Amino acid sequence: MEQTFIRLNDGCVIPQFGFGVYLVPGDEAARVACLEALRIGYRHIDTAHAYQNERGVGQAVRESGINRHDIWITSKLWPHEYGEGKTLPAIDRMLQRLGTDYIDLLLLHQEHGDYVGAYKEMERAVAAGKVRSIGLSNFESNRTLDEILESAAILPSTHQVECHPYFQQDALKRKMQPYGTVVESWFPLGHADQNLLNEPLFSQLAAKYGKTNAQIILRWHIQEGNIVFPKSTNPVHIKENADIFDFELTADEMALIKKMDRNQRFYNSTYEEQARIVKNFTPAD
């Protein structure tokens, strides 16, 4: 499997294409899926405390026989772990769950709680060598994002948000561009929305290049400069998703996909609804 890489604003180099484990149910399923992905050639895994499968990810990394330094691991802190005096111990527990000495990229998962205090603690974790890069996930309220950007000693290297051809995040990208922060995409295939997957343009391009519609979308992400990590537990789909490095969309084709942007999300919730989710869910260690 070929791979492309992005140099982040802190100098670290991240594999642009990775493997997501959101909604992979538990450690054993995550272990099996990650082992298959690593066998194929994936070298970037995205997990989170809230996903409740970090131990399975870590076990797969160890069982793979691949040098730890050749695998990029991302995880995310849940808001109940935010705050000075709370976040550093939570990072230590995360390291124990993953069974590793360091985390390549650590994100704040949601824009609730003491995220400023948590970010300061993540900066201390970088200084201590426990974390290489830090960033954000789902900080899309200008107020919360600006608070982080104004107080950060280490700028966020990535910002993980919903992003796909129907919701291309151009405004957020413009906002983050001066900071060198790269967008990471969750729901890269629009949560498998059939209207998106079956767009006539994607079908035409799939026929032209001998690919699937999903592969065309994933290739678009790569050429857009997004970091992307589709999720699957199906070995066939895991392999297919990665088979996107032997062709390139033309500038005209990229421009046609750009016109698809509808500002349409597939995950819709208000700030208040997200706050209730955060309040009512505490992932186990």
C-alpha positions as CSV (number, residue, x, y, z in Angstrom):
1,M,0.0,0.0,0.0
2,E,1.3,3.4,-1.0
3,Q,0.9,6.4,1.3
4,T,1.0,10.1,1.4
5,F,2.1,12.2,4.3
6,I,1.5,15.7,5.7
7,R,4.0,17.7,7.7
8,L,2.1,19.3,10.6
9,N,2.7,22.8,12.0
10,D,4.8,21.3,14.8
11,G,7.1,19.5,12.4
12,C,5.7,16.0,12.9
13,V,4.8,14.0,9.8
14,I,1.4,12.2,9.8
15,P,0.2,9.5,7.4
16,Q,-2.6,11.3,5.5
17,F,-4.7,8.1,5.1
18,G,-5.6,6.1,8.2
19,F,-8.0,3.6,9.8
20,G,-10.9,4.7,12.0
21,V,-12.4,2.6,14.8
22,Y,-15.5,4.7,15.7
23,L,-18.4,2.3,16.4
24,V,-16.1,-0.7,16.2
25,P,-17.7,-2.6,19.2
26,G,-15.1,-3.3,21.8
27,D,-11.5,-4.2,22.1
28,E,-11.5,-7.6,20.4
29,A,-13.3,-6.4,17.3
30,A,-10.9,-3.4,17.2
31,R,-7.9,-5.7,17.6
32,V,-9.0,-7.9,14.7
33,A,-9.9,-5.0,12.4
34,C,-6.7,-3.0,13.2
35,L,-4.5,-6.1,12.6
36,E,-6.0,-6.5,9.2
37,A,-5.5,-2.9,8.4
38,L,-1.9,-3.0,9.5
39,R,-1.3,-6.1,7.5
40,I,-2.5,-4.4,4.4
41,G,-0.3,-1.4,5.0
42,Y,-2.2,1.1,7.0
43,R,0.1,3.0,9.4
44,H,-2.4,5.4,11.1
45,I,-5.1,4.5,13.5
46,D,-7.7,6.9,15.0
47,T,-9.4,6.0,18.2
48,A,-10.8,7.7,21.4
49,H,-11.5,7.1,25.0
50,A,-15.2,7.4,24.2
51,Y,-15.0,4.7,21.6
52,Q,-14.1,2.2,24.4
53,N,-11.7,0.2,22.2
54,E,-8.2,1.7,22.9
55,R,-7.0,-1.5,24.5
56,G,-7.8,-3.4,21.3
57,V,-6.0,-0.8,19.2
58,G,-2.9,-1.0,21.4
59,Q,-2.9,-4.8,21.3
60,A,-3.1,-4.9,17.5
61,V,-0.2,-2.5,17.3
62,R,1.9,-4.8,19.5
63,E,0.8,-8.0,17.8
64,S,1.5,-6.6,14.3
65,G,5.2,-6.9,14.7
66,I,5.6,-3.4,13.1
67,N,7.9,-1.0,14.8
68,R,5.9,1.3,17.1
69,H,7.6,4.4,15.5
70,D,6.2,3.4,12.1
71,I,2.5,3.5,13.4
72,W,0.7,6.8,14.1
73,I,-1.8,6.5,16.9
74,T,-4.4,9.2,17.5
75,S,-6.8,9.3,20.5
76,K,-9.1,11.8,22.1
77,L,-9.9,12.9,25.7
78,W,-13.5,13.1,26.8
79,P,-14.7,16.3,28.6
80,H,-14.9,14.6,32.1
81,E,-11.1,14.4,31.8
82,Y,-10.6,18.1,31.1
83,G,-8.9,20.5,33.5
84,E,-5.6,21.3,35.1
85,G,-4.8,18.6,37.5
86,K,-7.2,16.2,35.8
87,T,-5.9,15.9,32.2
88,L,-2.4,14.7,32.8
89,P,-3.5,11.8,34.9
90,A,-6.1,11.0,32.3
91,I,-3.3,10.9,29.7
92,D,-1.3,8.5,31.8
93,R,-4.4,6.2,32.0
94,M,-4.8,6.5,28.2
95,L,-1.2,5.4,27.8
96,Q,-1.9,2.4,30.0
97,R,-5.0,1.5,28.0
98,L,-3.1,1.7,24.7
99,G,0.0,0.0,26.2
100,T,2.4,2.6,24.7
101,D,4.9,5.1,25.9
102,Y,3.6,8.0,23.9
103,I,0.6,9.1,21.8
104,D,1.3,10.5,18.3
105,L,-1.7,12.8,18.3
106,L,-4.0,13.7,21.2
107,L,-7.3,15.6,20.6
108,L,-9.9,17.3,22.8
109,H,-13.0,15.4,21.7
110,Q,-15.7,17.9,22.4
111,E,-16.0,21.7,23.0
112,H,-17.4,21.4,26.6
113,G,-16.0,21.5,30.1
114,D,-12.6,23.1,31.0
115,Y,-11.1,22.7,27.6
116,V,-8.6,25.6,28.1
117,G,-7.2,23.9,31.2
118,A,-7.1,20.6,29.4
119,Y,-5.3,22.1,26.5
120,K,-2.6,23.5,28.8
121,E,-2.2,20.0,30.3
122,M,-1.8,18.6,26.8
123,E,0.9,21.1,26.2
124,R,2.7,19.9,29.3
125,A,2.3,16.3,28.1
126,V,4.1,17.3,24.9
127,A,6.9,18.8,26.9
128,A,7.1,15.6,29.0
129,G,7.4,13.4,25.8
130,K,4.1,11.6,26.4
131,V,2.4,13.2,23.4
132,R,3.9,14.3,20.0
133,S,1.1,16.5,18.5
134,I,-2.1,18.0,19.9
135,G,-5.3,19.2,18.4
136,L,-9.0,19.5,18.5
137,S,-12.1,17.6,17.5
138,N,-15.5,19.3,17.0
139,F,-14.6,22.8,18.1
140,E,-16.8,24.5,15.6
141,S,-18.2,27.3,17.8
142,N,-16.2,30.4,17.1
143,R,-16.1,31.2,20.8
144,T,-14.6,28.0,22.0
145,L,-12.2,27.7,19.0
146,D,-11.0,31.3,19.5
147,E,-10.4,30.7,23.2
148,I,-8.0,27.8,22.4
149,L,-6.3,29.7,19.6
150,E,-5.8,32.8,21.8
151,S,-4.4,30.9,24.8
152,A,-2.4,28.1,23.1
153,A,1.3,28.0,23.5
154,I,1.3,25.1,21.0
155,L,-1.1,25.7,18.1
156,P,-3.5,22.8,17.3
157,S,-1.9,20.7,14.6
158,T,-5.2,19.2,13.4
159,H,-8.9,19.8,13.8
160,Q,-11.1,16.8,13.3
161,V,-14.6,17.5,12.1
162,E,-17.3,16.2,9.8
163,C,-16.1,16.7,6.2
164,H,-17.2,15.2,2.9
165,P,-18.2,16.5,-0.6
166,Y,-21.6,17.6,0.6
167,F,-19.9,19.5,3.6
168,Q,-16.5,20.6,2.6
169,Q,-15.7,22.9,5.6
170,D,-14.3,25.7,3.5
171,A,-15.0,28.4,6.1
172,L,-13.3,26.4,8.8
173,K,-10.3,25.7,6.6
174,R,-10.0,29.4,5.9
175,K,-10.1,30.2,9.6
176,M,-7.5,27.6,10.4
177,Q,-5.2,28.3,7.5
178,P,-3.2,31.1,9.2
179,Y,-2.4,28.7,12.1
180,G,-1.3,25.8,9.8
181,T,-3.9,23.5,11.3
182,V,-5.0,20.6,9.0
183,V,-8.5,19.4,8.8
184,E,-9.1,15.7,9.6
185,S,-12.4,14.2,8.3
186,W,-14.8,12.1,10.1
187,F,-17.8,10.8,8.1
188,P,-15.5,11.1,5.1
189,L,-18.1,9.1,3.0
190,G,-21.0,11.1,4.4
191,H,-22.0,8.3,6.8
192,A,-22.6,6.1,3.7
193,D,-25.4,8.4,2.5
194,Q,-26.7,6.8,-0.6
195,N,-27.4,10.1,-2.4
196,L,-23.7,11.1,-1.9
197,L,-22.3,7.7,-2.8
198,N,-24.4,7.4,-5.9
199,E,-23.8,10.9,-7.3
200,P,-23.7,10.5,-11.1
201,L,-20.3,12.2,-11.2
202,F,-18.7,9.7,-8.8
203,S,-20.2,6.8,-10.9
204,Q,-18.7,8.3,-14.1
205,L,-15.3,8.8,-12.5
206,A,-15.4,5.3,-11.0
207,A,-16.0,3.9,-14.5
208,K,-13.2,6.0,-15.9
209,Y,-10.6,5.0,-13.4
210,G,-11.8,1.4,-12.6
211,K,-12.6,2.3,-9.0
212,T,-15.6,2.3,-6.7
213,N,-17.6,5.5,-5.9
214,A,-16.3,5.4,-2.4
215,Q,-12.7,5.2,-3.7
216,I,-13.3,8.3,-5.8
217,I,-14.5,10.2,-2.7
218,L,-11.6,9.1,-0.6
219,R,-9.2,10.1,-3.4
220,W,-10.9,13.5,-3.5
221,H,-10.1,13.9,0.3
222,I,-6.4,13.1,-0.3
223,Q,-6.1,15.6,-3.1
224,E,-8.0,18.2,-1.0
225,G,-5.3,17.9,1.6
226,N,-7.7,16.3,4.2
227,I,-6.5,13.7,6.7
228,V,-8.9,10.8,6.4
229,F,-9.5,7.5,8.1
230,P,-12.5,5.5,6.9
231,K,-13.9,2.8,9.2
232,S,-14.7,-0.8,8.3
233,T,-14.6,-4.2,9.9
234,N,-15.0,-5.9,6.5
235,P,-11.6,-7.1,5.2
236,V,-12.7,-6.5,1.6
237,H,-13.7,-2.9,2.3
238,I,-10.6,-2.3,4.4
239,K,-8.5,-3.2,1.4
240,E,-10.6,-1.4,-1.1
241,N,-10.6,1.8,0.9
242,A,-6.8,1.9,0.8
243,D,-6.6,1.2,-3.0
244,I,-6.6,4.9,-3.9
245,F,-3.0,5.8,-4.6
246,D,-2.6,4.5,-8.2
247,F,-4.7,7.2,-9.9
248,E,-5.2,11.0,-9.6
249,L,-8.3,13.1,-10.3
250,T,-7.8,15.9,-12.8
251,A,-8.1,19.6,-11.8
252,D,-11.3,19.8,-13.7
253,E,-12.7,16.8,-11.9
254,M,-11.7,18.2,-8.6
255,A,-13.5,21.5,-9.5
256,L,-16.7,19.6,-10.4
257,I,-16.6,17.9,-7.0
258,K,-16.1,21.3,-5.3
259,K,-19.4,22.4,-6.8
260,M,-21.2,19.6,-4.8
261,D,-20.8,21.4,-1.5
262,R,-24.3,21.8,0.0
263,N,-23.3,22.8,3.5
264,Q,-25.1,19.6,4.5
265,R,-24.2,17.7,7.6
266,F,-25.2,14.2,8.4
267,Y,-24.7,14.6,12.1
268,N,-26.8,17.5,13.4
269,S,-26.9,18.5,17.0
270,T,-27.0,21.8,18.8
271,Y,-24.4,22.9,21.3
272,E,-26.9,22.3,24.1
273,E,-27.7,18.7,22.8
274,Q,-24.0,18.0,22.7
275,A,-23.6,19.3,26.3
276,R,-26.3,16.8,27.4
277,I,-24.5,13.9,25.7
278,V,-21.3,14.9,27.4
279,K,-23.0,15.2,30.8
280,N,-24.7,11.8,30.5
281,F,-21.8,9.7,29.2
282,T,-18.6,8.9,31.1
283,P,-16.5,6.3,29.4
284,A,-15.0,3.6,31.6
285,D,-11.3,3.4,32.1
